[in-house]
Amino acid sequence: MKAKEFDRKFDEGEDISSYLDLSKAKRPGQEQKRINIDFPVWMIQSLDKEAKRLGVPRQSIIKVWLAERLEKMNL
């Protein structure tokens, strides 16, 4: 398919997903890097309590709270 045809389909709101190879797709700026961080026991207990209340893993709480704080700093 030529780029013009592809663009036309996209512009008209057609489903173009069958024309894409998403197996190697990446989201810029969303790459992950593993880090190690030490927390006091009381902090881990508080994180676990909140994570259990929300039904999510501890790591999710940490990521969301850090993201919220970083967004505030960039305003």
N, C-alpha and C positions, 0 to 999 in steps of 0.2 A: 504494500500500500504506500502510496506517495504521501509526503508530509501534508500537502494541501487537502487531500481526502481525510486524513487523520484529523487535521485541525477543524475541518468542516463538521465531522462527526462530533468532535468534542464541543464545538461552539453550539451545535444544535441539541446538546444534552444527551446524545446517544451514549450507551454503555460502551466504553472503549477498553474495558479491562481485559477482554480476550485478546487484544492486540499488544498487550504489555507483558514483558518478562519481569515479574516482580521477585523472582528468586534471588536477585542480587541487588534489589532496591535498598537504599539507605536513606535515613533521615538526617540531613546535615545538622550538626550540633547536638544530636541525640545519641552519639556514640557513648558507650559506657566504659568506665575504668574502675576497677576494684580498688578500694582503700581499706585500711584497718584503722579503727578508732576505738579508744578505750573510754568507757563511761563509768562513773561511780555506780555501785550496786543500786542505790536508791533511785537513780535516774532510769536504769534498766527496768526496775520494778514498776515505776510510773509509766514508762513507755509500754510495757507489757499489759498493764491494766487498761490503758486507753486502747491499745490494739485489740485486746479481747472484747472490750465494750463495742468497738466498731466492727469487729469481725474481719480484721485485716492483719497481715503480718507486721511485726515491729518495724521492719525495713520500710514499709509503705508510710508509716507514720513519720519516720525520720525524714524521708524524702519529701513528703508533702510540706512538713513544717519548715525544712530548710529552703525549699523552693519559695514558700510564702515570704519568708524573711528576706531572701535575696531579691525577690520582686519589689518589696518595699524599699530596699536600698537603692534600686535602680530608678525610682520615680523621680 
